[in-house]
Amino acid sequence: MTVVLLTNIGRLWTGNELLTKAAVLMDNDRIAWVGHAAELPQRIPGVMEDLTDVDEVVNIGGGLVTPGLVDAHCHPVYAGDRYAEVNMWAKGASRADIFAAGGGVSTTVTITRGTDPWTLCNAVRERLRHWVLSGSTTVEAKTGYHLTRDGELADVRLLRSLEEEPGMPRLHVTFFPAHGVPPEFFGRPKEYVATAASWLSDAAMAGADGVDVYCDNQQFTTEDAHMLLSVGQSVGLRTTMHACSRPRHGAVRMAAEMGCSSVDLVHEADDQDLLALAATRTPVVACPATALHERRTPPVRALLDHGVPVGLGTDHNPGQSGTTSMPLVISLAVSMFEMTVQEALNAATAGSAHALALNDRGMIAPGMLADLVQWDADHEGAFAWSMGLNTLRVWQGGRTIR
């Protein structure tokens, strides 16, 4: 048994409210008590008979503490880079221009397929460590750069094995074979979707938590997405969708109607989409770094005003967003999406956890996982100012990992 008391917390964002002069008691990997420090009980049955049972007292020194951040959308399993492609984009090249030059997802697929498993594992391990250092204790990690049955399943197992290592974030593993059409299925997207759907039961057995599909008229249609996600639901996988199609074709409404766990990016969402999301309360995951790169902004303010739950993600990937910093994402969300700091913090903690259907994290409350972060600041307003606030300490399951 290990009981740790964090005290002299100047400001504590619990995930739904702000407490000042607060304290948190952690019992092993769970929160045992949270509240104003002056109200700390002398005895908590099953945790401590008196305060002498506390194993460690950590004086926060009047600083800011929040739940561990939750990145609800990223692509960390890849090899190589696409810097030249990003440079083309910055010079004004269109997506079609980049594809014509041999760029796009297929470039990363080729490099990743040609990388030995040991080298790939080491690269992913190093990448995931950056999330923890910047305060993310849970990361939704997608596969999607092998686009073969064996490669995608191996990526699921790779992520599950890394999660067991010290210093790694908790992972929500999303199987993403419908990231693109692989070269061997060129011109046959429907055949590929049917093939990928046959892998979903094996993906669930390998440890995947969810399945995703990139819904885009250029590759996968709404009908393709519906078929794949329906199979995913039948084998117990959480379903989500990259709903960033251009031109639009009803993807957001379809995802809301079929009960997807979340709909992500929504750069082209219109009023009908917004009403469908509001009616079903389907969570949306917004990724400001990608919106900045794409020069397209999802209607986050309108979504919030209509009561749609919103989470946030880095959308880290080799072609658009290189950041692993959720503090930067919070800063961008405030400046780009007209969110208050508290709304952005809520989206990066409780909102993202809700979008991933994880009900044991994202908040500091009794019974929740003891995943917390002490920040290099004494006020949450620093998130909007810093463009990437630094951490001082990170606890995961009650243990200090930074």
N, C-alpha and C positions, 0 to 999 in steps of 0.2 A: 504494500500500500504506500502510495506517495501522495501527500496532500501539500499543495503549493498555494500560497496566498499572495496575490498581487494587490498591493495597497498603495495609497497616495496617488491614485489615478486622477489626474486633473480633469480629463474629459473622456468619457467612455461611450462610444457608439455601439449600442447593443445589437443593432440590425433593424430596429424599429423606433428607438428613442435614444436621446442623449442624456446621460447622467453625469453630474459633476461630483468631485470629491468622492470617487467611487472605489470599490474593491471587488475582486473576483476570487472565489475559492475554487481550485481545481482538485478533483479527487481522481487520481489516475488519469484516464483519458477523457473524463467528462467534467462539465461544469457542475459544481455542487451548490454554489450560491453566488448571487450577484446583487449588488445594491449599493447604497451609500455607505461609505466606510464606517460612519458613526453608528450604523445599524447592524454591523456584523454580529451575528449571534455567537454566544459563548459555546454553544453545543449544537451539533447537527447529528442526529441519530444515524448510525451506520457510517459516518464520515469521521467525526471527532467528538470526543467526550468533553474536551475543553481545548483551549487554544494551544496548549502544550503539545497537542497531537499534530500540529502543523509541522511538516518536515522542512519547508523552505519558505522564507518570506522575501518577496521581491519588492523593493521600493521603486515605484515608477517615477518618482521625482516630479510629480505634477504633470506628466506628459499625457499624450493621446494614445488610446488603445481602441482597436476595432476587432471584429471577427477577422479571421484569416480571409483574404480575398478569394473569390471563386471565378476563374476564367472559364466562361461557358462556351467558348468556341475557339479551337486552334488546331493546327495541323503540324505537329512536331516530328512526325516520322518521315524523314526524307534525307536524301544525300545530295550534295552539290549545292549550287546556287544559280540564280538567274539575274545577276547584276546587270549584264548587258541588256537584257530585256527591259528591266526597270529603267535603265538609261534611255532606251528607245521611247518608252512611255513618257518620260519626262520631257523628251523633245517633241512630243505631240503625236507619236505613232498611235494608230488605232489598234484595237484588239485584232482586227483582220490583218493589219500590217504585221503584227507580231507573230500571228499564226503562220502567215505566209513565209516569214523568215525562219520558221522552224521552232518558234517559241511556244509558250503555254505549258499547261500541265504535262503534256507529252514529253517535254524536255526533262522534267524532273522524274517522270516515270522511267525513262531510258537510263538515267544516271542511277536511280535507286535500284533498279533491277540489276545493274552491273556492279553494285557495291556488295562486298562480302558481309555476311551477317554480323561479324565481330565489329567491323568498322562502323556499320550503321548503328549498332547498339551503343557504341561509345559516343557517337555524335548525338544520339537522342538523349542519353544520360546527361551529357554536359549541357544540352539545351534545357532539359527539364530543371536542372539545378538553378538556372537563372530565374525561373518563376518563383521558387522558394525564397531566394535571396531578396526578391523585390516584394515579398509579402503574400504571394498566392499559395495557399495551402491545399487547394483543390483545383485540378485542371481537367477540363474535358479534352481528351486527346483523340484525334481522328486518325484512322489509317487512310489509304487512298492514293498511294504513290507506287503501288505494285500492279494493281488491277488484274491480278491473277488469283485464283483460289488459294493456292499454297502461299503465295507472297502476302496476301491480305491476312490470312489466318496466322501466319508467322508474326506479322506486325502486332496483332492482338496479343499473342503470347509474349512478345518482346515487352510490350507496355506493362502487362501484368507482372512480368518478372522484375522489371525495373521498380515498380511500385513497392516491392518488398525490400528494396535497398535503403539504407540510412540516408537521410537528407533529401529524399524524393518527395514530391507532392502526392497527395491522394489523387488517384486517376479515375475518371469516368471515361471508359473506352468506347468510342463510337466506330462501328464498322462502316467504311465508306467506299465500297467498291464502285458506286455510281458517281465517282468524282469526274469521270470522263470516259469516253469510249477508247479502249486500248487499240493499238495499231492493228492487231490481228483480227479485230472486229470492225475495221474501218467500213463505214457505210452501212453497218448493220446494228444500229443502236438497240432496236427492240430485241433482237436475238441476244445481245449482250446482257440487257436487263433481265431477261428470262434466265440466262445462265447464272448471273450474279444472285438472283433470288434463290436459286438452288443451294447457295452457299450459306444462307442465313442461319439455318439450324446448326450447322457446324460452327458458325461464328459465336452463337450463343453458348455452345458447349465449350468453346475455347476461352470464354470469359468476357466477351463483348457485352456492354450494357445497352447499347442502342445501335440504330442504323440510320444513315443519312443518305440523301440523294440531292444532286445538284440539278435543280429543275430549270431547264433552259431550252427554248425551242431549237437552238442550234445543235443540241445533243439529246437531252432527255425531256420529253413532253410531260404534261400533267398526267396523262394516262399512264406513261411509263412509271412516273413517281408513285401514283396510286397503287399500281400493281406491286411494286417492290415494297412499299411501306406496309401494305396490307399483309404481305407474307411476313414481314418483320414483326408486326403486331401479333400474328398467329403463333410465332415461336417465342413470344415474351420479351421482345426487344423494345426499348423506348424508341419512338420514331420522331425524327426531326427533318427539316428540309432547308436547304440553301434556296431561298425564294428570292433570287436576284435576277430573274429573267428579263430580257429585253429582246423583242417586244413582249408585253405582258400577255398572259393567257390563263388567268384564273388560278394560279398555283397557290397563292396565299389563302384564298377562300376554300379551295379543296383541302388544304392541310388543316385548316380550322375545323371544317366539317367532319373530317375523318378522325379528329381527336388527337392530332400530333402533340407530342409533349412540348415542342417549341417550333417556331418558324423564325428563321434567322436571316439577318441582313435587310430584307424587305425594302431595298432601294427604290423599287418601282411601285410601291403600295399606293393605292388610291382610296377614295372615300368608302367604296364598297368593301374593300379589304379591311379597312379600319373597323367598319361596323361589324363585319364577320368576326374579327378578332375580339372585339369588345363583347359581342353576344356570347361567345364561347369561353371568354377569358383565357384564350390561348396565349401563353407567354411568347414574347418576342425577344430575341437576342440581337442587340445592336453592336456593331463593331466600328467605332469611330475612325480607327487608323485606316481601315479599308475604305470607308466612306470618303476620307480625305484623299486617298489615292485615286479612287474612282471619280471623284468630283460629283458624287451623288449622295444626298443626305436623306436618310429615312425619316419619316414623320414622327420622331420620338415624342416631341412635345404633345402632339395630338393624341398619340397612343396613351400617354400617361393621363391626359385630361379625360380620356374615355374609360379609364380604369383598367387598361390592358397591362398586365404584369410585364416588366421589362428587366432583362438581365444584360450584362455586358461581357464582351470577349475581346481578346487581342486580335483574333483571326491570324495569328502568326502563321506564315506560310512563305515559301521561297520566292513567290512571284510578286507579292504586293505589300505585305506587312512583316517587317523584321522584328517588331517589338515583342518582348516577353513581359513587359511591365504593365500590370494592371493599374498601378498608380498613374502612369501616363494616360491610360485609357480613361480613368476617372477625370483627369484634367481636361482631356479632349472632349469628353461627354458634356462637361459643364460649358465649355466654350462653343461647341458645335451644335449641341442638341437642345440648348436652352433649359438644361437641367440645373436645379440647385445642387449645391455640394451634397446636401443630405439625400436628395433623390439619386444622385450618382453613386454615393456610398451604399445606399440601400440596393441599387441595381447590381453593384459589384460584389455584394455579399448575399443577403437574403434573396434578392431577385434572381441572381444567377443560380443559386442553389435550387430555387423553385423551378426554374427553367430546365434543370437537369433532374428534377423529381427526387432531390436529395433533401429529406426532411430532418436530418440530424446535424446540419451545419449551416453556416451563413448568419447565425445569430448567437449572441451570448446570453444564454438562459439555462436554468437548471435542466440537466439531462442531455444537453447538446454536447457535441464533441468539443473538447478544449483546444480549439484551434484559434489562436489570437495573435495579434501583431501590435508591438509598440513602435510608434513612428517617431521620427526625428522632428517633432513639432509638438506644440501644446494646444493646437486648435485645428479642427478639421478644415478650416479655410485654407490651410497650407496646401491641400490637394489641388485647389484651383490655381494657386500661385506658382507651385514648384515645377509643374510639367514633369512629374516623376518623383514623388516624395520618397525619401530614403527610409529604410527600416532600421530600428535599433535592436529589436529582439523579435524572434518568431517562435511561437510555441505550436507544436502539432501533437495532439493527443496528450497535452499537459507536459510534453518534453520540449526543452529548448533545442531547436534545430538551427538557429542562427543567433 
